[in-house]
């Protein structure tokens, strides 16, 4: 019933619109200027707002289409820029790594020249013990490259540690900073003997223990250079260890103790040099022991 009434209403509306169109046509052809002019005014009054609205709607739709195209273009450009930024970031990271590696190779080159009397082989660190420091680590060179147990390892500006275990293409190195290490050393300016002991807790402050320094003439001072001693059982003589940062008299008033700042950055090691020469001089008394198992002991000062 409702559908039939809607159809009848549409027919009536169509009839009236048709009659209006016919009337307007007759007026335009048969009527004079006095009759046509009012009709035009009425038509203009009714049609002009509709045209204006349609024009505004068209302009809005056209602007929306242009904005949509601009947004699409901007999104594409933004995606391209992100890809470019990611690419540049990766390139920058690679350049930083290359620069760091180049700096380390330059240090190794200078170190190689500094100890030119010794034959050496370069190696990369491929593994290390847990923790922030390189107290024990593995390198990618071994017996196939001539490396043997007890060979000295250097990097940066001086002594790193000693080889404790060797495989065909790998070797384990224990650093002088390890709690179980103790190295016979001497002050380079006076040749006074001392012991440099590893201490990981102390290394957080950038220092190592310096103990049993013999300085009867009080000629040793803060800032003096400490190197490996000629009486060391396993370490070759004259390899730089670090610089004295603090010095105090022991209770016995016969020796001194203090702290030493190592020259090697034991937090950021990546490459090292292994000295392909073993210490062939074994004195009767020694105090530096770094065993392959990592245990520390002090040998008798005089063998019986």
C-alpha positions in Angstrom: 0.0 0.0 0.0 2.8 2.4 0.8 4.6 1.5 -2.3 1.5 2.3 -4.5 1.1 5.7 -2.8 4.8 6.6 -3.5 4.3 5.7 -7.2 1.2 7.8 -7.5 3.0 10.7 -5.8 5.9 10.5 -8.2 3.6 10.5 -11.1 1.8 13.6 -9.9 5.2 15.4 -9.3 6.4 14.4 -12.8 3.1 15.7 -14.3 3.4 19.1 -12.6 7.0 19.5 -13.6 6.2 18.6 -17.2 3.3 21.1 -17.2 5.7 23.7 -15.7 8.2 23.1 -18.4 5.5 23.4 -21.1 4.3 26.6 -19.6 7.8 28.1 -19.5 8.3 27.1 -23.1 5.1 28.8 -24.2 5.9 31.9 -22.2 9.3 32.1 -23.8 7.8 31.8 -27.3 4.5 33.6 -27.0 5.0 35.9 -24.1 6.5 39.4 -24.3 9.5 40.8 -22.6 7.3 41.9 -19.7 6.3 38.4 -19.0 9.6 36.6 -19.7 11.6 38.9 -17.5 9.8 38.1 -14.2 10.1 34.4 -15.0 13.8 34.8 -15.6 14.2 36.6 -12.3 12.3 33.9 -10.5 14.3 31.2 -12.2 17.6 33.0 -11.5 16.6 33.3 -7.8 15.8 29.7 -7.5 18.6 28.2 -9.7 21.6 30.5 -8.9 22.0 29.2 -5.3 21.8 25.6 -6.5 24.4 26.3 -9.1 26.6 28.0 -6.6 26.3 25.1 -4.2 27.1 22.6 -7.0 30.1 24.7 -8.0 31.4 24.8 -4.4 30.8 21.1 -4.1 32.7 20.5 -7.3 35.6 22.7 -6.1 35.7 20.9 -2.8 35.7 17.5 -4.5 38.5 18.7 -6.8 40.5 20.0 -3.9 40.0 16.7 -2.0 41.2 14.7 -5.1 44.3 16.9 -5.4 45.0 16.6 -1.7 44.7 12.8 -1.9 47.1 12.8 -4.8 49.5 15.0 -2.8 49.2 12.7 0.2 49.9 9.7 -1.9 53.0 11.4 -3.4 54.2 12.4 0.0 53.8 8.9 1.4 55.8 7.5 -1.4 58.5 10.1 -1.0 58.5 9.5 2.8 58.9 5.8 2.2 61.8 6.4 -0.1 63.4 8.8 2.4 63.1 6.2 5.2 64.8 3.7 3.0 67.6 6.2 2.2 68.0 7.0 5.9 68.2 3.3 6.8 70.8 2.8 4.1 72.8 5.8 5.2 72.6 4.7 8.9 73.9 1.3 7.9 76.7 2.8 5.9 77.6 5.2 8.7 77.7 2.2 11.2 80.0 0.3 8.8 82.2 3.4 8.4 82.5 3.7 12.2 83.4 0.1 12.5 85.9 0.4 9.7 87.5 3.4 11.3 87.7 1.7 14.7 89.3 -1.3 13.0 91.7 0.9 11.1 92.7 2.7 14.3 93.4 -0.6 16.0 95.4 -1.8 13.0 97.4 1.4 13.2 98.1 0.8 16.9 99.2 -2.7 16.1 101.4 -1.4 13.4 103.1 1.1 15.8 103.3 -1.7 18.4 104.9 -4.0 15.9 107.5 -1.3 15.1 108.1 -0.7 18.8 109.0 -4.3 19.4 110.6 -4.9 16.0 113.1 -7.4 17.5 110.4 -10.0 18.0 108.6 -11.9 15.3 104.8 -11.6 15.7 101.5 -12.7 14.2 98.3 -10.7 14.4 95.0 -12.4 15.6 91.4 -11.5 16.1 89.5 -12.2 19.3 86.6 -14.6 18.5 85.3 -15.3 22.1 85.8 -14.3 25.7 84.7 -15.1 29.2 81.5 -13.5 30.5 81.9 -10.0 32.0 82.9 -6.5 31.0 86.6 -7.2 30.8 88.8 -9.3 28.5 90.4 -11.3 31.4 90.4 -14.5 29.3 89.6 -14.8 25.6 90.1 -17.0 22.5 91.9 -15.8 19.3 91.6 -17.2 15.7 95.2 -18.3 15.4 96.9 -21.4 16.8 99.6 -24.0 16.4 99.2 -23.9 12.6 100.4 -20.3 12.7 103.3 -21.1 15.0 101.6 -20.1 18.3 102.7 -22.0 21.5 101.7 -22.1 25.1 103.4 -19.3 27.2 103.9 -17.0 24.3 103.3 -13.3 25.2 100.4 -11.3 23.8 100.4 -7.6 23.3 98.0 -4.9 21.9 97.4 -1.2 22.0 100.5 0.1 23.7 101.7 -2.9 25.7 101.2 -6.2 27.5 97.9 -8.0 27.4 98.7 -11.5 28.7 100.0 -14.9 27.9 98.9 -17.9 25.8 97.6 -20.7 28.1 96.1 -23.2 25.7 96.6 -23.9 21.9 94.7 -25.6 19.2 95.2 -25.9 15.5 93.6 -22.6 14.6 92.8 -21.1 18.0 94.4 -20.3 21.2 93.3 -19.2 24.7 94.8 -16.1 26.3 94.7 -15.1 29.9 95.1 -11.4 30.6 97.3 -9.8 33.3 94.1 -8.3 34.7 92.8 -11.7 35.7 92.5 -12.2 39.5 94.8 -15.3 39.1 97.7 -13.5 37.4 100.9 -12.0 38.8 103.7 -10.6 36.7 107.3 -9.9 37.7 107.9 -6.3 36.6 110.3 -3.4 37.2 110.4 0.4 37.0 112.0 1.3 33.7 113.9 4.4 35.1 115.4 2.6 38.1 115.2 -1.1 37.4 113.6 -1.6 40.9 111.7 -4.8 41.0 108.0 -5.2 41.8 104.9 -7.4 41.2 101.8 -6.4 39.1 98.8 -8.4 40.2 95.4 -8.7 38.5 92.4 -7.4 40.3 89.1 -7.2 38.4 87.3 -5.3 41.1 90.1 -2.7 41.2 90.1 -2.5 37.4 86.6 -1.0 37.5 88.6 2.1 38.7 91.1 1.6 35.8 94.0 0.3 38.0 95.9 -2.8 38.9 97.7 -3.8 42.2 101.4 -2.9 42.4 103.1 -4.7 45.3 106.5 -5.6 46.8 108.3 -2.7 45.1 111.9 -2.4 46.2 112.9 1.3 46.3 115.6 1.8 48.9 116.7 5.1 47.5 113.2 6.5 47.1 113.8 7.2 43.4 110.5 5.8 42.2 107.6 8.2 41.7 104.0 8.4 40.6 104.0 8.4 36.8 107.0 6.2 36.3 106.8 3.5 33.6 106.5 -0.1 34.6 107.7 -2.9 32.2 108.1 -6.6 32.4 111.2 -7.7 34.3 114.2 -9.6 33.0 113.8 -12.1 35.8 110.2 -12.9 34.8 109.9 -16.6 34.0 107.4 -16.4 31.1 107.3 -12.8 30.0 109.8 -11.3 27.7 111.7 -8.3 29.2 110.9 -4.6 28.5 107.2 -4.9 27.5 105.3 -1.9 28.8 102.6 -2.7 31.4 101.5 0.7 32.7 102.3 3.7 34.8 102.4 4.1 38.6 99.3 6.0 39.8 99.8 5.7 43.6 102.6 4.6 45.9 102.8 4.0 49.7 105.3 2.5 52.1 104.5 -1.0 53.4 104.3 -1.7 57.2 107.7 -3.5 57.0 109.3 -0.2 55.7 111.3 -2.3 53.2 109.0 -2.4 50.3 106.2 -0.2 48.8 102.8 -0.9 47.4 100.3 1.0 45.3 98.4 1.0 42.1 99.3 0.9 38.4 97.2 2.2 35.4 97.5 -0.3 32.5 98.2 1.0 29.0 95.9 -1.5 27.4 92.2 -0.9 27.2 91.0 -4.3 28.5 87.3 -3.4 27.9 87.5 -2.9 24.1 90.1 -5.4 22.8 89.4 -6.8 19.3 92.8 -7.6 17.8 96.2 -8.6 19.3 99.7 -9.5 18.4 101.2 -12.8 19.6 105.0 -12.7 20.0 106.3 -15.9 18.4 109.2 -16.3 20.9 109.3 -18.0 24.2 111.2 -16.8 27.2 114.2 -19.2 27.4 115.7 -17.9 30.6 114.3 -19.6 33.7 115.7 -18.1 36.9 115.9 -20.0 40.2 113.4 -17.6 41.8 110.3 -16.2 40.2 107.0 -14.8 41.3 104.9 -14.6 38.1 102.7 -17.6 37.4 99.7 -17.8 35.0 98.8 -21.4 34.6 96.7 -22.9 31.8 94.0 -23.7 34.3 94.0 -20.2 35.6 95.2 -21.0 39.1 97.6 -18.8 40.9 100.6 -19.8 43.0 103.8 -18.2 44.2 106.9 -20.4 43.8 109.6 -20.7 46.4 112.1 -17.8 46.2 114.9 -20.3 46.4 114.6 -23.8 45.1 115.7 -26.6 47.4 
